[in-house]
């Protein structure tokens, strides 16, 4: 299929290029998010008080 360049609107190749770049950016952002997020320590869900503590 040959590309037909139209002067009335956007060239379909430009839309494809923008979609591919957006997809690459989303993949890189997700990779960085999960890569950095795995290094942070998980806080404890709750603190267990000692038996010697009186309330």
Residue pairs with C-beta under 8 A, 6 or more apart in sequence:
3 11
3 12
3 13
5 11
